[in-house]
Amino acid sequence: MKNIKHIAFATLAIALLSMAAMAQGSGGADNQFTVDSSKALAAGLGFGLVAGLAGIGQGLVGSRAAEGAARNPGASGSVMTLMIIGLAMIESLVLFALLVVFVKL
C-alpha cells in the first residue's frame, strides 16, 4: 500500500510538472516580458526586505539608547548623539537601496 501511494504521488508530480513545461510560449516577446516582470517583483521584494529589516534595526537602536540613558543619565547626551548618528546611517542604507532599485528598473 505504501509503494502504491509513492507511485501515485510521483506520477501526479510528473504530470503537474509536464503541464508547466509544455505551457511555455513560443517567441522572444514572452521571455522579455517574463524577465521584466521578474525584475520588478525582485526589486519590490528586495526593497521591502531592506526597509523591514532597517525598521527592526532602528527600533533596536532606539531601545538600546533609551536603556543606556536610563542606566547612566549623565551620559544621555552622548548616547543621544550616537543614536542619531546610527539612525542616520541606517536610513542612508535604506535610501541607497531605493536608489539601486530605481537604477535597476
Sine and cosine of phi, psi and omega as CSV:
sin_phi,cos_phi,sin_psi,cos_psi,sin_omega,cos_omega
0.00,0.00,-0.62,0.79,-0.02,-1.00
-0.92,0.40,-0.64,0.77,0.01,-1.00
-0.92,0.40,-0.60,0.80,0.02,-1.00
-0.91,0.42,-0.61,0.79,0.03,-1.00
-0.91,0.41,-0.67,0.74,0.03,-1.00
-0.91,0.42,-0.66,0.75,0.01,-1.00
-0.91,0.41,-0.64,0.77,0.01,-1.00
-0.91,0.42,-0.68,0.73,0.02,-1.00
-0.92,0.38,-0.61,0.79,0.04,-1.00
-0.91,0.42,-0.67,0.74,0.02,-1.00
-0.90,0.43,-0.66,0.75,0.03,-1.00
-0.90,0.43,-0.67,0.74,0.02,-1.00
-0.90,0.44,-0.68,0.73,0.01,-1.00
-0.90,0.43,-0.64,0.77,0.01,-1.00
-0.91,0.41,-0.66,0.75,-0.01,-1.00
-0.94,0.34,-0.62,0.78,0.02,-1.00
-0.94,0.34,-0.54,0.84,0.01,-1.00
-0.94,0.35,-0.54,0.84,0.06,-1.00
-0.89,0.46,-0.66,0.75,0.02,-1.00
-0.92,0.39,-0.59,0.81,0.00,-1.00
-0.94,0.35,-0.60,0.80,-0.02,-1.00
-0.99,0.16,-0.19,0.98,-0.04,-1.00
-0.99,0.10,-0.05,1.00,0.00,-1.00
-0.89,0.46,0.78,-0.62,0.01,-1.00
-0.98,0.20,0.35,-0.94,0.02,-1.00
-0.99,-0.11,0.59,-0.81,0.03,-1.00
0.93,-0.36,0.30,-0.95,-0.06,-1.00
-1.00,0.03,-0.28,0.96,-0.05,-1.00
-0.91,0.41,-0.61,0.79,0.00,-1.00
-0.92,0.40,-0.61,0.79,-0.02,-1.00
-0.92,0.40,-0.69,0.73,0.00,-1.00
-0.91,0.42,-0.64,0.77,0.06,-1.00
-0.89,0.46,-0.65,0.76,0.01,-1.00
-0.91,0.42,-0.66,0.75,0.02,-1.00
-0.90,0.43,-0.70,0.71,0.00,-1.00
-0.90,0.44,-0.67,0.74,0.00,-1.00
-0.94,0.35,-0.56,0.83,0.05,-1.00
-0.93,0.36,-0.59,0.81,0.07,-1.00
-0.88,0.47,-0.72,0.69,-0.02,-1.00
-0.90,0.43,-0.67,0.75,0.02,-1.00
-0.91,0.42,-0.69,0.72,0.00,-1.00
-0.91,0.41,-0.63,0.78,0.02,-1.00
-0.91,0.41,-0.68,0.73,0.01,-1.00
-0.91,0.42,-0.71,0.71,0.01,-1.00
-0.92,0.39,-0.64,0.77,0.01,-1.00
-0.90,0.43,-0.71,0.71,0.01,-1.00
-0.93,0.37,-0.58,0.81,0.07,-1.00
-0.89,0.46,-0.64,0.77,0.05,-1.00
-0.90,0.43,-0.70,0.71,0.02,-1.00
-0.88,0.47,-0.72,0.69,-0.03,-1.00
-0.91,0.41,-0.65,0.76,0.02,-1.00
-0.91,0.41,-0.70,0.71,0.01,-1.00
-0.93,0.36,-0.55,0.83,0.07,-1.00
-0.92,0.40,-0.60,0.80,0.07,-1.00
-0.89,0.45,-0.65,0.76,0.06,-1.00
-0.90,0.44,-0.68,0.73,0.02,-1.00
-0.89,0.45,-0.66,0.75,0.03,-1.00
-0.92,0.40,-0.60,0.80,0.07,-1.00
-0.90,0.43,-0.65,0.76,0.04,-1.00
-0.92,0.40,-0.65,0.76,0.04,-1.00
-0.89,0.47,-0.70,0.71,0.01,-1.00
-0.90,0.44,-0.67,0.75,-0.02,-1.00
-0.93,0.36,-0.63,0.78,0.02,-1.00
-0.93,0.37,-0.59,0.81,0.03,-1.00
-0.92,0.39,-0.66,0.75,0.05,-1.00
-0.90,0.43,-0.62,0.78,0.04,-1.00
-0.92,0.40,-0.66,0.75,0.03,-1.00
-0.91,0.41,-0.63,0.77,0.03,-1.00
-0.94,0.35,-0.53,0.85,0.02,-1.00
-0.95,0.30,-0.57,0.82,0.01,-1.00
-0.96,0.27,-0.58,0.81,-0.04,-1.00
-0.69,-0.72,1.00,0.06,-0.06,-1.00
-0.89,0.45,-0.41,0.91,0.01,-1.00
-0.93,0.37,-0.46,0.89,-0.02,-1.00
-0.99,-0.17,0.26,0.96,-0.08,-1.00
-0.91,0.42,-0.50,0.86,0.02,-1.00
-0.91,0.41,-0.72,0.69,0.00,-1.00
-0.95,0.33,-0.56,0.83,0.05,-1.00
-0.90,0.43,-0.65,0.76,0.01,-1.00
-0.91,0.42,-0.65,0.76,0.02,-1.00
-0.89,0.45,-0.72,0.70,0.02,-1.00
-0.90,0.43,-0.58,0.81,0.03,-1.00
-0.90,0.43,-0.69,0.73,-0.02,-1.00
-0.91,0.41,-0.63,0.78,0.05,-1.00
-0.90,0.43,-0.68,0.73,0.03,-1.00
-0.89,0.45,-0.67,0.75,0.03,-1.00
-0.91,0.42,-0.60,0.80,0.03,-1.00
-0.91,0.41,-0.63,0.78,0.03,-1.00
-0.91,0.41,-0.66,0.75,0.03,-1.00
-0.90,0.44,-0.68,0.73,-0.01,-1.00
-0.92,0.39,-0.56,0.83,0.04,-1.00
-0.92,0.39,-0.54,0.84,0.08,-1.00
-0.91,0.41,-0.61,0.79,0.04,-1.00
-0.92,0.40,-0.66,0.75,0.03,-1.00
-0.92,0.39,-0.57,0.82,0.07,-1.00
-0.91,0.42,-0.64,0.77,0.04,-1.00
-0.90,0.43,-0.63,0.78,0.05,-1.00
-0.90,0.44,-0.62,0.78,0.05,-1.00
-0.90,0.44,-0.65,0.76,0.02,-1.00
-0.90,0.44,-0.64,0.77,0.03,-1.00
-0.88,0.47,-0.71,0.71,-0.01,-1.00
-0.92,0.39,-0.59,0.81,0.00,-1.00
-0.94,0.35,-0.64,0.76,-0.03,-1.00
-0.95,0.32,-0.52,0.85,0.00,-1.00
-1.00,-0.02,0.00,0.00,0.00,0.00
